């Protein structure tokens, strides 16, 4: 109740000055001046407000009609003033959550997105939920907030509420993934991995804006469930170990160095396809195999990975580029930033 009272005080302090000396509280004159729609009909609706027999439900019906008139005329500024006036003068009106929702939408129409987000957040935090035309006010507010807010901490709260309160009204798979990304953003890795696991358990549905959602979730969950004992402290240490194994025909050593999860094999330009969990280097490296390697790396532009050109593999495509990359797994600081042999590109990169 204290939070709600502070919101009311803040709301009144911001808006009250706009309504000082504006005439009778229930008069529509101050809102209809310059109105481009049917002024007579709107004036009649204003006269219905706050009559001696007017119940909250009857007033709400009139307010919706008046609001609809302002919306139809595209007069969003007057709509905001009208509804703000109602909320200030009638702080206990059971329909104030709906009025604030309309104010938030009007601000969106005017391009005032940060202000709209403040109203949506205030509705969820300070007002009980209500249903209008079969739709939840809180559900509508939370969904709008997930589009308007960038802060991962706030997003984690909003997605968490959507999943806990409205699981049947949202795409749970998408919500779990977006919650996981938000939790990643604030370093809550244990909860993030649980959210990714929940997303994967629902079949890893497509997530708008994340073309690699399924692969991302799978990569993180697989890494969490692995031993991660194949990583090296530095690129130099990893490279030396691989070259030594190739020089000495150390097939078992190569097999140990190869990443045990999320290891990929692909052709150049193939893109991020499903990882090959069953790729075993021992199938392609026998006692008589003589593989050679280049002296220098081909490096990624962002410095997170390098490619070592090798040749002499007993396959139709005998040139393989071994891909070494930095481990990106903040959930485990003991391996984050180390190096691993993560995959193979077949053929030349023309």
Secondary structure, 3 states (H helix, E strand, C coil): CHHHHHHHHHHHHHHHHHHCCCCCCCCCHHHHCCCCCCHHHHHHHHHHCCCCCCCHHHHHHHHHHHHHHHHHCCCHHHHHHHHHHHHHHCCCCCCHHHHHHHHHHHHHHCCCHHHHHHHHHHHHHHCCCCEECCEEHHHHHHHHHHHHCCCHHHHHHHHHHHHHHCCCCCCHHHHHHHHHHHHHHCCCHHHHHHHHHHHHHCCCCCECCECCHHHHHHHHHHHHCCCCCCCECCHHHHHHHHHHHHHCCCHHHHHHHECCCCCEEEECCCCCCCCCCCCCHHHCCCCCCCCEECCCCEECCCCCEEEEEEECCCCCCCEEEEEEEECCCCCCCCCCCCEEEEEEEECCCC
